[in-house]
Amino acid sequence: TSLFPAAAQRLPSVGYARALSAEGVLSLRPTLLLHGADAGPPAVLAQLAATRLAMERLDIDHRLEGLLAATRRVAALTTREAEGLRLAQRLQAEWDAARREVAARGAGAPAPRVLFVLSHSMAQVRISGRDTGADAMIRLAGGANAFAGTTGYKPLAPEAAIAAAPELILCTDQGLQAAGGVDGLLRAPGLAATPAGRARRVVAMDALLLLGFGPRLPQAVTQLAGLLHGRA
């Protein structure tokens, strides 16, 4: 499902990472399978392991430290240690710059209350609590998750959204497009009655950039910080 870098779009696809098929993966005759913590379903991973295919799970855990560890591990597994070291050093330098940018943007102002809305269609609208990629990104960019009192992704409840009183609604570009733009998104129950909805403060980012936690993480945090702190 990766669209970045562009070269990824020229490679064979095995489908959505959470809904793999053993046959699709094995048809490519891999000698090593690298997968994230969210890959699945578990039964398919068990099928693949039963074939004695070498498999390596990479847990980034929504943290820079996890990303750097994964970078070093992939470099070791692919015998590209020197390239991996250079990438890890570049990521650390970019991260340090991103953290300075976030601190500068948020200096002297309270963290904006942000509601992240995940929607593939208006019939499936969910919000994000703790222990999610969206929650981690909001905090890294200097915001406060309006639903920090809940865990995981939950269906949107109108009363809860109004009570959370978000100052800004964050979504993905793809979700906003599927909703029919800002007007369509604000038709989701409860959103128009929030402070963010009344002010039409809705911002969006590319889904893979926002939630991918890949080598563009520093750029993603910097871009989101700009959106959260008034450069929408």
C-alpha positions as CSV (number, residue, x, y, z in Angstrom):
1,T,0.0,0.0,0.0
2,S,3.0,2.4,0.1
3,L,3.0,5.2,-2.4
4,F,6.3,6.6,-1.3
5,P,8.9,6.6,-2.6
6,A,7.7,6.7,-6.2
7,A,9.8,3.6,-6.9
8,A,7.5,1.6,-4.6
9,Q,4.6,2.1,-7.0
10,R,6.6,0.1,-9.7
11,L,6.9,-3.0,-7.5
12,P,4.5,-5.9,-7.2
13,S,1.8,-5.4,-4.6
14,V,0.7,-7.9,-2.0
15,G,-2.2,-5.8,-0.9
16,Y,-3.1,-4.1,2.4
17,A,-0.6,-5.0,5.1
18,R,-3.3,-5.9,7.6
19,A,-5.0,-8.2,5.1
20,L,-2.2,-10.2,3.5
21,S,-2.6,-13.6,1.8
22,A,0.0,-16.2,2.2
23,E,-0.3,-17.1,-1.5
24,G,0.2,-13.5,-2.6
25,V,3.4,-13.1,-0.5
26,L,4.9,-16.5,-1.5
27,S,4.2,-15.9,-5.2
28,L,7.0,-13.4,-5.1
29,R,9.5,-16.1,-3.9
30,P,10.9,-14.0,-1.0
31,T,13.9,-15.1,1.0
32,L,13.2,-12.6,3.8
33,L,9.9,-11.0,4.9
34,L,10.1,-7.7,6.9
35,H,6.8,-6.7,8.5
36,G,5.5,-4.2,11.0
37,A,3.6,-4.8,14.2
38,D,0.3,-4.2,12.4
39,A,0.8,-6.8,9.6
40,G,-1.7,-9.6,9.5
41,P,-4.0,-11.3,9.9
42,P,-2.2,-13.5,12.5
43,A,-3.3,-16.7,10.8
44,V,-1.5,-15.6,7.5
45,L,1.7,-14.8,9.4
46,A,1.5,-18.2,11.0
47,Q,1.1,-19.8,7.6
48,L,4.1,-17.9,6.3
49,A,6.2,-18.9,9.3
50,A,5.3,-22.6,8.7
51,T,7.0,-22.4,5.3
52,R,10.2,-21.6,7.1
53,L,10.5,-18.3,5.3
54,A,12.8,-16.0,7.2
55,M,10.7,-13.3,8.9
56,E,11.6,-10.2,10.9
57,R,9.1,-8.0,12.8
58,L,10.0,-4.3,13.1
59,D,8.3,-2.5,16.0
60,I,8.6,1.2,15.5
61,D,6.1,1.9,18.3
62,H,5.3,5.4,17.1
63,R,8.7,6.7,18.3
64,L,11.9,8.0,16.7
65,E,13.9,5.5,18.7
66,G,11.9,2.7,17.2
67,L,12.4,4.1,13.7
68,L,16.2,4.4,14.2
69,A,16.3,0.8,15.6
70,A,14.3,-0.4,12.6
71,T,16.7,1.4,10.2
72,R,19.7,-0.2,11.8
73,R,18.1,-3.6,11.8
74,V,17.1,-3.5,8.1
75,A,20.6,-2.3,7.2
76,A,22.1,-5.3,9.0
77,L,19.6,-7.8,7.5
78,T,20.3,-6.5,4.0
79,T,24.1,-6.1,4.5
80,R,23.9,-2.3,4.0
81,E,25.3,-1.2,7.4
82,A,27.1,1.9,6.1
83,E,24.0,3.1,4.3
84,G,21.9,2.4,7.4
85,L,24.3,4.4,9.6
86,R,24.2,7.4,7.3
87,L,20.4,7.3,7.1
88,A,20.1,7.0,10.9
89,Q,22.4,10.0,11.4
90,R,20.4,12.0,8.9
91,L,17.2,11.1,10.6
92,Q,18.5,12.1,14.0
93,A,19.7,15.5,12.6
94,E,16.4,16.1,10.9
95,W,14.6,15.1,14.1
96,D,16.5,17.5,16.2
97,A,15.6,20.3,13.8
98,A,12.0,19.3,13.8
99,R,11.9,19.3,17.6
100,R,13.3,22.9,17.7
101,E,10.7,23.9,15.2
102,V,7.9,22.5,17.3
103,A,9.2,24.2,20.4
104,A,9.4,27.5,18.6
105,R,5.9,27.3,17.2
106,G,4.3,26.4,20.5
107,A,6.3,28.8,22.7
108,G,4.0,30.8,25.0
109,A,0.8,29.3,23.8
110,P,-1.3,26.4,25.2
111,A,-1.3,23.2,23.2
112,P,-4.3,23.3,20.8
113,R,-6.9,20.6,21.4
114,V,-7.1,18.4,18.4
115,L,-9.6,15.8,17.3
116,F,-8.3,13.3,14.8
117,V,-11.1,11.8,12.5
118,L,-10.4,8.7,10.5
119,S,-13.0,8.1,7.8
120,H,-12.8,5.9,4.7
121,S,-16.5,6.8,4.2
122,M,-19.0,8.8,6.1
123,A,-20.5,5.5,7.3
124,Q,-17.3,4.6,9.1
125,V,-16.1,7.6,11.1
126,R,-13.8,7.0,14.0
127,I,-11.8,9.1,16.4
128,S,-8.4,8.3,17.9
129,G,-7.5,8.0,21.6
130,R,-4.2,7.1,23.2
131,D,-1.9,4.4,21.9
132,T,-2.5,5.3,18.2
133,G,-0.3,6.7,15.6
134,A,-2.5,9.8,15.3
135,D,-2.3,10.5,19.1
136,A,1.5,10.2,18.9
137,M,1.7,12.6,16.0
138,I,-0.5,15.1,17.6
139,R,1.7,15.1,20.8
140,L,4.9,15.2,18.8
141,A,3.7,18.2,16.9
142,G,2.8,20.1,20.0
143,G,-0.9,19.5,20.2
144,A,-3.2,17.9,22.8
145,N,-5.4,15.0,21.8
146,A,-9.0,16.0,22.6
147,F,-9.8,12.3,23.2
148,A,-6.7,11.4,25.3
149,G,-9.1,9.9,27.9
150,T,-9.9,6.9,25.6
151,T,-7.7,4.3,24.0
152,G,-7.4,3.2,20.4
153,Y,-9.7,4.1,17.6
154,K,-13.4,4.4,18.5
155,P,-16.6,5.1,16.5
156,L,-17.5,8.8,16.5
157,A,-20.1,9.6,19.2
158,P,-21.7,13.0,18.7
159,E,-22.1,13.8,22.4
160,A,-18.5,12.8,23.2
161,A,-17.2,14.9,20.3
162,I,-19.1,18.0,21.5
163,A,-17.9,17.4,25.1
164,A,-14.3,17.1,24.0
165,A,-14.5,20.6,22.6
166,P,-11.7,20.3,20.0
167,E,-10.3,23.6,18.6
168,L,-9.1,21.9,15.4
169,I,-10.1,18.8,13.5
170,L,-7.4,16.8,11.8
171,C,-7.9,14.1,9.2
172,T,-6.1,12.6,6.2
173,D,-6.3,14.0,2.7
174,Q,-7.8,10.7,1.6
175,G,-10.5,10.8,4.3
176,L,-11.4,14.4,3.6
177,Q,-11.7,13.6,-0.1
178,A,-13.9,10.6,0.7
179,A,-16.1,12.8,2.9
180,G,-16.7,15.3,0.2
181,G,-14.5,18.1,1.6
182,V,-14.9,20.1,4.7
183,D,-18.6,20.5,4.3
184,G,-19.1,16.8,3.9
185,L,-16.9,16.0,6.9
186,L,-18.8,18.5,9.2
187,R,-22.0,16.7,8.4
188,A,-20.7,13.8,10.5
189,P,-22.9,13.9,13.7
190,G,-21.6,16.3,16.3
191,L,-18.6,17.7,14.5
192,A,-20.3,20.9,13.3
193,A,-21.3,21.7,17.0
194,T,-17.7,21.6,18.2
195,P,-15.5,24.8,18.4
196,A,-13.5,23.5,15.5
197,G,-16.6,22.8,13.5
198,R,-18.1,26.1,14.1
199,A,-14.9,27.9,13.0
200,R,-14.4,25.4,10.2
201,R,-10.9,24.7,11.4
202,V,-10.2,21.5,9.6
203,V,-6.7,20.5,8.4
204,A,-5.5,17.4,6.5
205,M,-2.3,15.6,5.6
206,D,-1.5,12.6,3.4
207,A,-2.3,9.4,5.3
208,L,1.1,7.7,4.7
209,L,3.0,10.8,5.6
210,L,0.9,11.5,8.8
211,L,0.6,7.9,10.1
212,G,3.5,6.0,8.3
213,F,6.3,6.6,10.9
214,G,8.8,6.1,8.2
215,P,11.9,8.0,7.1
216,R,9.8,11.1,6.5
217,L,8.8,11.3,10.2
218,P,10.7,14.6,10.9
219,Q,9.1,16.3,7.9
220,A,5.7,15.0,8.9
221,V,6.1,16.4,12.5
222,T,7.2,19.7,11.1
223,Q,4.4,20.0,8.7
224,L,1.8,19.0,11.3
225,A,3.2,21.5,13.7
226,G,2.6,24.2,11.1
227,L,-1.0,23.2,10.7
228,L,-1.7,22.9,14.4
229,H,-0.2,26.3,15.2
230,G,-2.0,28.4,12.7
231,R,-0.4,27.9,9.3
232,A,-3.5,26.0,8.1
